[in-house]
Amino acid sequence: MSKSRPTSRVRTTYDFIKAQSATYPVRTLCRVLNVAPSGYYAWLKQPSSSRAQEDARLVRLIRTSFIASQGIYGAPRVFLDLREAGEACSKHRVARLVREHGLRALHGYRTRRWSVGKPALLIPNLLQRRFTVARPNSAWVTDVTYVRTWQGWLYLAVVMDLFSRKIVGWAAKSTLHRELVLDAVLMAVRARRPRGP
């Protein structure tokens, strides 16, 4: 039968006895506080249990996995990381340690809400939602999207020719500035060299 581990109340009592042992005899403190002297002396040799030491080691591994994922992984994915690394632990233990140490994963992709602005006065809408065109390079459309990567958000701008439905230009940057769209349009102009109006 394995030794019973001291509870947190007993450990607190042992800490108190250790602090007061210079003033009072240990046996007297143990008798008054209703703990066994042998338990106190065993605790002195090994203040934290082997399970607590193993938990501390696992927490270091959990933090490493959590930081490597930039805070995206929750307990289930961290558990799979540990299993891939050859660690033998249960998913419930990993979940408990993640919860106790306040490691909270980022939740999903948040949809961005865009408000529809007023129609542009300087640049009129020439297409007027006519998406079928008769010849190449007569109408291009652009769009900007964003993708979550390991190093943060990546913004992608694309230019599509409505005649062939092919992407004729694109650009990707870590920030959403006007240069992103300009680079995509310049790539399309260099590749297609459109002529005329």
Long-range contacts (C-beta under 8 A, 24 or more apart in sequence): 3-42, 5-49, 5-51, 6-39, 6-43, 6-49, 10-35, 10-39, 11-43, 11-47, 14-39, 14-40, 14-43, 14-44, 14-47, 18-44, 55-93, 55-97, 58-82, 58-87, 58-89, 58-93, 58-94, 58-97, 59-97, 59-101, 61-85, 61-87, 62-94, 62-97, 62-98, 62-101, 62-103, 63-101, 63-103, 66-98, 66-103, 66-105, 70-106, 70-150, 71-104, 71-105, 71-106, 72-105, 72-106, 73-105, 74-98, 74-105, 75-99, 77-105, 109-148, 131-162, 132-162, 133-162, 133-163, 134-163, 135-163, 136-161, 136-163, 136-164, 136-192, 137-161, 137-163, 137-192, 137-194, 137-195, 138-162, 138-163, 139-163, 140-168, 140-185, 140-188, 142-181, 142-184, 142-185, 144-176, 144-180, 144-181, 146-176, 155-180, 157-181, 157-183, 157-184, 158-184, 159-184, 159-185, 159-187, 159-188, 161-188, 161-192, 168-192
